[in-house]
Amino acid sequence: MPTYGAGWQPAGRLSIGRPFPACRSVPYPILLLLAAFMLAACGGPETEGPEALTMRTVKLPGGQQIRVEVEINDADMYKGMKYRDSLARGRGMLFIHRTPGLYKYWMPQVRIPLDMIWMDTSRRIVEISPDTPPCKTEESLCPNYGGHETAQFVLELGGGEARRLGLTLGQTLEF
């Protein structure tokens, strides 16, 4: 498994001085107070708590909104919906791959049926696997689903949700 963040290097040492000449005449307590107000203004329902780091809203063509967990690294993508007994209506999981490709998915140790929706780089639906059944056998015997069209995003919803929400090939989702 690759090591994440191995290519990141800090740009340099942290400068404690004042980088902008206009700030030289403003006392540090005032600058800190201004920074605190600016950060407080950034809050809201979309950014509160640790959930905000992994949650996102997906807007569907019919105007409905789905709250999704976002998975971007290989370990989290591998785990996906495994070991879960339910998925609430209006919730899902969005897998964001680094590059477009032919991504096959499978259902070992997943306990509920899922709708899987593949989207291209424009977030246009290119493939749907509806009511995909859980795999109740050995992992090595579980079938693959999808991966027939180039995609970069895969959205998983509870089984039957894609049909209920009217999702079809060619539609574009917003997130």
HELIX and SHEET records of a PDB file:
HELIX    1   1 PRO A   21  SER A   25  5                                   5    
HELIX    2   2 TYR A   28  ALA A   41  1                                  14    
HELIX    3   3 PRO A   50  LEU A   53  5                                   4    
HELIX    4   4 ASP A   74  LYS A   79  1                                   6    
HELIX    5   5 GLU A  139  LEU A  141  5                                   3    
HELIX    6   6 GLU A  161  ARG A  164  1                                   4    
SHEET    1   A 6 MET A  55  LYS A  59  0                                        
SHEET    2   A 6 GLN A  65  GLU A  71 -1                                        
SHEET    3   A 6 ARG A  91  GLY A 101  1                                        
SHEET    4   A 6 ALA A 151  GLY A 158 -1                                        
SHEET    5   A 6 LEU A 114  MET A 119 -1                                        
SHEET    6   A 6 ILE A 125  THR A 132 -1                                        
SHEET    1   B 2 TYR A 105  TRP A 106  0                                        
SHEET    2   B 2 ASN A 144  TYR A 145 -1                                        
END                                                                             
